[in-house]
Amino acid sequence: MHSGSEERNHEIVVSLKGVCKKFGDIEVLRGVDMEVAKGEVVAIIGQSGSGKSTALRCIDLLETIDEGSITVYGHEVHKPGVDLRALRQDIGIVFQSYNLFPHLTIEENIMLAPTAVKKLSKADARELAHRVLGQVGLAEKARNYPDQLSGGQQQRVAIARSLAMEPKVMLFDEVTSALDPKLTGEVLRVIEDLAKKGMTMIMVTHEMNFARRIADTIIFMNEGKVWEKGEAGILNNPHTPELREFLQNEL
C-alpha cells in the first residue's frame, strides 16, 4: 500500500451508485457501486469484457450511463446539464494509445490544453510543460517529436499532458498493455510517484504485482459487476472462486 494512505482523509470524491450501461442488447455494467476517497489508489482488475474500461469511461463521460448515478468531485456526471468542460478539468485520463499529435513537439503537445482550456499564456504553458515533463523524467525531450521517443516515453508524455491540466483525479486505462516489460516499468514508476504524492487514482490494470504494491483498494469486476473488493491482500487470499480462477490464469 502506498505511503500516502496514512494521512488520507475519508472524503469520498468519486462515487458510482447502481450504474448500468448497455451497448445494444448487451449489459456491460450491471449495477456497479464504487467509492473512492481523496488520495486513494484503486486498481480495477478482471477479464476482458468484465466492464472495467467502460466503468472508467463513464466516470469521464466518454460514455453515458443508462441507470444510476456518478459523482466526481461534486460534478453530477449522470445529469444532462453537467458542465463537461469543468468536469474534464478535474479528471485526467490516460489510455493505452498515447494519442499524441505527431506534427507537434512534446512541449507543444502538452501546451495545447492549458492554452486552449485554461487560457494560459504561451510562456506560462511552456513553463508548465517543462515542469510536468520533469515530473515524468523527460525534461530533456521537450523539443523532440513523438516519433523520436520510445513507446514508454510517449506514454509518460501522455501522463504529463494530463498532469498539465492539474486534475484532481487520474484515470489510467491499461496504460502499459502495449508496452514491453522494460518500458512498462518506467511508466509504472511514474504512476507510483504520483501515488506517493497523494494523487487520487483509479486504474484498470492487468499488472497484478503492481496493483498489489500500489493500490489501497482492489476491485475485481466480473460479468459487469463489482464481484469482490478489498485491500491488496485479496490477491493472495481471494474470497470468490471467480477471483481465484482469474488470478490463476494471470500467472
PyMOL commands that set and color helices and strands:
alter all, ss='L'
color gray80, all
select helices_A, chain A and resi 3-5+52-59+84-90+106-116+122-135+139-141+146-148+151-163+181-196+208-214+232-235+241-250
alter helices_A, ss='H'
color red, helices_A
select strands_A, chain A and resi 12-23+26-37+41-45+67-72+75-76+91-94+169-173+200-204+217-222+225-230
alter strands_A, ss='S'
color yellow, strands_A
deselect
rebuild
show_as cartoon
